[in-house]
């Protein structure tokens, strides 16, 4: 076997707060009908890489059910293999530790190259192009990189290269970044280089970005190169970035991710649902509406997952609504993310007013006016929810008006 792809898909996504309370980040819905991990899996399939191991950890059930035998990605063929691996005795301590704990499985597959991927980014990429450059450079390790806004650079591993694109410095999440050239968390290792790096690592050296890669570069025993990726790539690790990236799909000027590209399809496991039904007085503008949805009201610049119901005289604007949520009549929803199977009662307003008080319990997560409603929550009729609110499924509404910054 030439290439084994290892997808790291065990992350909790703690900055996504209520949205990742009951699912791992790669299992999050995105663009209506997809899950985040669909993009990485589709990239593998479209790149002709059919030997894949997925390392899961946090709340793996929904992810395991979604992936199954890999049929939507053409991974159930005789010459294909998809394996879901979970920690046996204790949780993985980092990305490198996750791979190390499965090193026996990897060696049994006997690959020439090991392609390490993150399962929680939104992008389309032909990995074959990166492998080709890896071979041409005679590299031991190649790191995919992209340019990010300098203000966000401290959230990523930052690369410094010479004129030949060889990496001479790698700093994980630096306080004062020297550049905005960021690691995408995509690595191609020669098998021997990976085995040596992991098996010679100290017990505390558990992460590729923090420990393994900086050590490889400092020792100068292995050649490490950067691969420049110029395409669309987004890390949707926060509530703001998730909503922003979702709504960018609807913006012709900002949106550069083409979901309708027949040459590079994004595959997913789809539920058997009827077509979308549009009522007589319904209005839909610049939105993505998924199968099984029934629209009796107005949807503007929003994304609806499968099976969503929008009642008469209701307006959904600049929002993302997950699967099988019921929105009653005369409801207004603005700049909100509503999880699966939520019931919103009649005459309710979610995203109301011009007061943008930060969320009191999570001020660093909810500050721009977005409301987040948890899976299975029930919002009583005639309720007004202002801005930056977190609503759990166990919420008790002792008032008809929920002030900005509240958590219920």
Secondary structure, DSSP 8 states (H G I E B T S, - for coil): --EEEEEE-----GGGGGGGSSS-GGGSEETTTEETHHHHHHHHHHTT--EEEEEE-TT-HHHHHHHTT-GGGT--STT-EEEEEE-SSS---SHHHHHHTTHHHHHHHT-SEEEEEESSEEE---HHHHHHHHHHTT-SEEEEEEE--GGGGGGSEEEEE-TT-BEEEEEET-SS-S-SEEEEEEEEEEHHHHHHHHHTS-TT---IIIIIHHHHHHHTSS-EEEEE--S-EEE--SHHHHHHHHHHTT-TTT----TT-TTS------------EE-TT-EEES-EE-TT-EESSEEES-EE-TT-EE-TT-EEES-EE-TT-EE-TT-EEESEEE-TT-EE-TT-EES-SS-----SS-TTTS-SS-EEE-TT-EE-TT-EE-SS-EE-TT----SSEE-TT-B-
